[in-house]
Amino acid sequence: MEDSQTFSRHEYAQRDFWNNRFNEYKSAFDWYVGWAEMRNMILRNFPAESIANVLMVGCGNSKLSEAMAKNQYLVTNIDISNVVLEQMAEKTKQEYGLMDATRCCFRDGSFDLLVDKGTYDALACETGSEMPFKLVSEMGRVASKGIVIVTHGKPGNRSGAFKEALEQYGEWEEIFEQCELSFQSQFINIVRSSFPGESLAAVVKTPEKLAQCLKEIAAYKDNKEVSGKSLRQTHCWVYIYKRITSN
Ligand SMILES: C[S@@+](CC[C@H](N)C(=O)[O-])C[C@H]1O[C@@H](n2cnc3c(N)ncnc32)[C@H](O)[C@@H]1O
């Protein structure tokens, strides 16, 4: 997650932004949540034995695909950043492809399940852009059984847009659940909201700032309350769409 405020949010929709970012930060990072937090929802709705293949959209350097592979899912990954794909291909044994997820070159229904975590939100940072709509409609076109989208957006802001994008590709059952952010994401949110404009590295290297952030996360862990000045988000939303078939 971003640890510098030197860019404006619309850059999240740009390939150069992501290439620069992955050149700078090479360690694995999962936006919002990881397999531990998503596991139950995925296994309950799309058990591995019912899913022949999965397309991970905007994979970044998340560990989600590897975790799913360990749980018997066959995962292919796409991203718009050639930099992260080269890094991931060196680190893992998974399949990677350089592709704009809003214009996939896969045939209709060629993957049972499509998963996006964070790409919709990245594209939605570009005000007035059609890209978020195109992303979800492409997911609907390529998915034969279902879709998972993980976003910070509440149902009031997201559900209508998702359904509108999907309706041209069939009928879907919608399920959504709130999901608590991972510890790592919570910590980064605390740093960002407590010390806006300062880099994560700078905050972590300053003992009194680090202590303040650790105190806040400990308090949150104990009583689930967000304290003081920090107006941070503590949860994301997982949206699941299951294709309704006539037989
Ligand atoms: C917020 S990050 C999420 C990364 C990862 N899914 C995760 O959960 O940690 C967004 C990712 O989407 C990728 N991306 C942005 N626009 C894209 C597009 N049009 N097609 C495919 N990937 C895109 C970026 O390169 C980046 O890896």
The ligand as a Tripos MOL2 file, in Angstrom:
@<TRIPOS>MOLECULE
LIG
   27    29     1     0     0
SMALL
NO_CHARGES

@<TRIPOS>ATOM
      1 C1         -4.2460   -1.9690   -5.7830 C.3       1 LIG1
      2 S1         -3.1600   -2.9990   -6.6350 S.3       1 LIG1
      3 C2         -3.7770   -4.6000   -6.1270 C.3       1 LIG1
      4 C3         -2.7730   -5.6870   -6.3130 C.3       1 LIG1
      5 C4         -3.2280   -7.0640   -5.7950 C.3       1 LIG1
      6 N1         -4.4300   -7.5220   -6.4670 N.3       1 LIG1
      7 C5         -3.4550   -7.0730   -4.2990 C.2       1 LIG1
      8 O1         -4.5660   -7.3710   -3.8720 O.co2     1 LIG1
      9 O2         -2.5100   -6.8090   -3.5510 O.co2     1 LIG1
     10 C6         -3.8180   -2.8470   -8.2810 C.3       1 LIG1
     11 C7         -3.1420   -3.7270   -9.3220 C.3       1 LIG1
     12 O3         -3.8710   -3.6060  -10.5500 O.3       1 LIG1
     13 C8         -2.9700   -3.4920  -11.6160 C.3       1 LIG1
     14 N2         -3.6850   -2.8030  -12.6980 N.ar      1 LIG1
     15 C9         -4.0180   -1.4940  -12.7840 C.ar      1 LIG1
     16 N3         -4.7090   -1.2660  -13.9040 N.ar      1 LIG1
     17 C10        -4.8490   -2.4640  -14.5380 C.ar      1 LIG1
     18 C11        -5.4680   -2.8840  -15.7480 C.ar      1 LIG1
     19 N4         -6.1110   -2.0330  -16.5450 N.pl3     1 LIG1
     20 N5         -5.4090   -4.1890  -16.0780 N.ar      1 LIG1
     21 C12        -4.7470   -5.0780  -15.2950 C.ar      1 LIG1
     22 N6         -4.1420   -4.7300  -14.1400 N.ar      1 LIG1
     23 C13        -4.1890   -3.4470  -13.7630 C.ar      1 LIG1
     24 C14        -1.7820   -2.7380  -11.0400 C.3       1 LIG1
     25 O4         -0.6000   -2.9190  -11.7870 O.3       1 LIG1
     26 C15        -1.7180   -3.3540   -9.6330 C.3       1 LIG1
     27 O5         -0.9150   -4.5100   -9.6290 O.3       1 LIG1
@<TRIPOS>BOND
     1     1     2 1
     2     2     3 1
     3     2    10 1
     4     3     4 1
     5     4     5 1
     6     5     6 1
     7     5     7 1
     8     7     8 2
     9     7     9 1
    10    10    11 1
    11    11    12 1
    12    11    26 1
    13    12    13 1
    14    13    14 1
    15    13    24 1
    16    14    15 ar
    17    14    23 ar
    18    15    16 ar
    19    16    17 ar
    20    17    18 ar
    21    17    23 ar
    22    18    19 1
    23    18    20 ar
    24    20    21 ar
    25    21    22 ar
    26    22    23 ar
    27    24    25 1
    28    24    26 1
    29    26    27 1
@<TRIPOS>SUBSTRUCTURE
     1 LIG1         1 GROUP 0 **** ****
